[in-house]
Amino acid sequence: MAPMATHPYADLPRRAFWRSAISERSALELEGLYEPRFAVDRQDRIATAGSCFAQHIGRNFRERGYGFLDLEPAPALLPKAEHLTYGYGMYSARFGNLYTPRQLVQLFERAEGGRAPVEDVWIEADGRHVDPFRPTIEPGGFADAADYAAARGAHLAAVRRIPTETDLFVFTFGLTESWRDTRDGSVYPTCPGTVHGEFDPAHHEFVNFRHRELLEDFESFMAMMLAANPAVRFLITVSPVPLTATASGGHVLSATMASKSTLRSVCAELVASHSQVDYFPSYELVASHPMRAMFFEPNLRTVARRGVAHVMDYFFTAHGEPSAAAPAAPVAAPVAASGAAPAGPAVPAGSGSAADDDVVCDEAILEAFGR
């Protein structure tokens, strides 16, 4: 009898097969899900940006002794407990949440003087000034035009420093849905009228960015960074946090799946096309179905602290760091809304009930409008 012909699947590793990689393993012990494309060292200057989940990434880099860039630090007299309230320490500059690559591109265009938005300030009824592009970083807004101009100038000056002072830029893709100005295409982090400002249907429109647009936007941002610093590298990920609400006209679950699938596909394309880009599977480690929703709170949207800890430990362990999580007795997965506990492995106890209490998420305001 002739020997059996060989084929490409014969010598694949265990992680390539669903049975050996997933079915026969605890979801807490997945191997080979992330194999770093390049090393991340403590000497690297690391800048972070993105959706609210990205705040956890920057905080972990800082707390674990990595070179987290904070180019717009809090004033010395501001109590540390109020730093997040005023947008300090969230990211490498005080730009608040950047949910889409278009926001990222436009921010750097403004910093370099290449973009001057038509609607560059919202003035409240009491005369206070609000930045439309970071509406939550100054509670209640700035006192007057002078204060607003000074804060904006300092902020854009900090943003201009990022390309030349960064070794690794970390970005978390959050949403495809957004709102923009019909006059010049400027994109806002929140719909005008929800947090601040007034909604004007003649000037404000809903947009749901497509794969091609998202890809082109991030590649445009990369080109800006690489023009100033050819050695910069990029670490990208997708937020596992579902949409709070959708303006697409569809169901929020379908809208979430479409958004996250599109963003994940964009990340795959970026990694395939650019050797200086790596992807870390935050989304897979929390929101994929083998995890059985065990890292979400009962609302199935908020990522629990134990989930954040699991994600970050997975990242740093892959880069040769020991786990930062203290040993703890396992606890049951969160109980679903129906009252039935989802089947699956136990998860480690965290230091608190939820992770949203130490991040600022502009999109969360939409919860108030639900019925």
Beta strands, then each sheet from edge to edge (+ up, - down):
strand 1: 45-50
strand 2: 67-68
strand 3: 122-123
strand 4: 129-130
strand 5: 168-173
strand 6: 177-181
strand 7: 187-188
strand 8: 204-208
strand 9: 233-238
strand 10: 277-279
strand 11: 330-331
strand 12: 347-348
sheet 1: 2+ 1+ 5+ 9+ 10+
sheet 2: 3+ 4-
sheet 3: 7+ 6- 8+
sheet 4: 11+ 12-
end
